[in-house]
């Protein structure tokens, strides 16, 4: 009887082990470990691009950056071909005195440059205000619109130019403007 009990227990244990092993194998086969990638809708893609653009500090025409002295926006950008392989980028810039305490500001500390993000070409710009008195003494709450020009040598990738505006007195934290549609205005 002892041997019968031993054989029965052994059979029971072996059957249990085989059943458990086969269940694990079937379970592994039934549940594949594939992850389904979620595709973004066009609206979600646009929102994601917009978030990335804002995080990088990229602005478009008409959008502004504000510091303690100035509110600055780029209204437009154009390109004119000067000669073979070079040209001039012109940007129309608006600067506003954002003080509310009557302080008059000068725009002389503002620095302007364009940079091609692909070629790392950087060109310093020259402001051309119509009213130099207002440019040097802008009253509180007033704004001035003027052109800034940049003589560039490499005109191959105009779509990669960004305009930067900064001032040591009133720094703008990484704000820069995408200069769109420069290709379409080539002459």
C-alpha positions in Angstrom: 0.0 0.0 0.0 2.9 2.3 0.7 4.2 1.8 -2.9 0.7 2.5 -4.2 0.6 5.7 -2.2 4.0 6.7 -3.4 3.1 6.1 -7.1 -0.1 8.0 -6.7 1.6 11.0 -5.1 4.3 11.0 -7.7 1.8 10.8 -10.5 -0.2 13.6 -9.0 2.9 15.8 -8.6 4.0 15.1 -12.1 0.6 15.8 -13.6 0.3 19.0 -11.6 3.8 20.2 -12.9 3.0 19.3 -16.5 -0.3 21.1 -16.3 1.2 24.2 -14.8 4.0 24.2 -17.4 1.6 23.8 -20.3 -0.7 26.6 -18.9 2.3 29.0 -18.8 3.3 28.1 -22.3 -0.3 28.6 -23.6 -0.6 31.9 -21.8 2.6 33.1 -23.3 1.3 32.2 -26.7 -2.1 33.7 -26.2 -0.8 37.1 -24.9 1.8 38.4 -27.4 4.0 41.2 -26.0 3.4 43.6 -28.8 2.9 47.2 -27.9 0.5 49.2 -30.0 1.8 52.6 -31.0 -0.7 55.4 -30.7 -0.9 57.6 -33.7 -1.5 61.3 -33.2 -4.3 63.1 -35.0 -3.4 66.1 -37.1 -4.7 68.4 -34.3 -2.6 66.6 -31.7 0.5 66.8 -33.9 -0.1 70.5 -34.4 -0.4 71.0 -30.6 2.8 69.1 -30.0 4.7 71.2 -32.6 3.3 74.4 -31.0 4.5 73.2 -27.5 8.0 72.5 -28.9 8.1 75.9 -30.6 7.1 77.7 -27.4 9.6 75.7 -25.3 12.4 76.7 -27.8 11.4 80.4 -27.7 10.5 80.5 -31.4 8.1 83.3 -32.3 6.3 84.1 -35.6 5.6 87.5 -37.3 3.4 89.6 -35.0 4.2 87.7 -31.8 6.1 89.6 -29.2 8.5 89.3 -26.3 8.5 91.6 -23.3 11.2 92.6 -21.0 11.4 95.3 -18.3 12.0 98.2 -20.8 10.9 96.9 -24.2 8.1 95.0 -25.8 9.4 93.8 -29.1 7.8 92.1 -32.1 8.9 91.4 -35.7 6.2 92.3 -38.1 7.6 91.1 -41.4 10.8 89.9 -43.2 11.9 90.1 -46.8 14.8 89.1 -48.9 16.4 91.1 -51.8 19.1 89.6 -54.0 22.1 92.0 -54.2 24.3 90.0 -56.5 25.3 86.4 -57.2 25.4 84.5 -53.9 24.5 87.4 -51.6 21.6 89.5 -50.6 19.9 91.6 -47.9 17.3 90.4 -45.4 15.1 93.2 -44.1 13.0 92.8 -41.0 10.3 95.3 -39.9 10.5 95.5 -36.1 8.2 97.2 -33.6 9.5 98.2 -30.2 7.4 99.6 -27.4 8.4 101.3 -24.2 6.6 99.1 -21.6 7.3 101.3 -18.6 4.2 102.7 -16.7 6.2 105.2 -14.5 7.0 107.8 -17.2 10.5 106.4 -17.9 11.9 107.3 -21.3 14.0 104.6 -22.9 16.6 104.5 -25.6 16.7 101.7 -28.2 20.5 102.1 -28.7 21.3 99.1 -26.5 19.3 96.8 -28.7 21.3 94.3 -30.7 19.9 92.6 -33.8 21.3 89.6 -35.7 20.1 86.8 -37.9 21.4 83.3 -37.7 21.0 80.3 -40.0 20.4 77.3 -37.8 21.8 74.9 -40.4 25.0 76.6 -41.5 25.5 78.6 -38.2 26.0 81.8 -40.3 25.5 84.8 -38.0 25.1 88.3 -39.3 24.8 91.5 -37.2 22.0 93.9 -38.4 21.8 97.6 -38.7 18.7 99.5 -37.5 17.3 102.2 -39.8 14.8 104.3 -37.9 12.9 107.1 -39.6 12.9 109.2 -36.4 16.3 109.1 -34.6 15.0 111.3 -31.8 12.2 108.8 -31.0 14.7 105.9 -31.4 17.0 107.4 -28.7 14.2 108.8 -26.5 11.1 106.7 -26.7 8.4 108.0 -24.3 6.5 105.6 -22.0 3.7 103.7 -23.7 4.9 104.8 -27.2 6.1 102.4 -29.9 8.3 102.8 -33.0 8.4 100.7 -36.2 11.7 100.6 -38.2 13.6 98.4 -40.5 16.7 96.3 -39.6 18.9 95.1 -42.5 21.3 92.2 -42.7 23.8 91.6 -45.5 24.1 87.9 -46.0 26.6 85.9 -48.1 25.1 82.4 -48.2 21.6 82.5 -49.6 21.2 78.7 -50.1 18.9 78.0 -47.1 16.9 81.1 -46.5 14.2 79.1 -44.8 16.5 78.5 -41.8 17.1 82.1 -40.7 16.0 83.3 -37.4 16.1 86.9 -36.1 17.4 87.5 -32.6 16.9 90.7 -30.6 18.6 91.3 -27.3 19.9 94.0 -25.0 22.4 93.9 -22.1 20.1 96.3 -20.2 17.0 94.3 -20.8 17.7 90.7 -21.9 15.1 88.6 -23.7 15.2 85.0 -22.6 16.0 83.0 -25.8 13.3 84.8 -27.9 13.8 84.6 -31.6 11.6 85.0 -34.7 11.3 82.5 -37.6 11.8 84.5 -40.8 9.2 82.9 -43.0 8.7 83.3 -46.8 12.1 84.8 -47.5 12.5 82.5 -50.6 9.3 83.7 -52.2 10.4 87.3 -52.3 13.7 86.6 -54.2 14.3 88.9 -57.2 
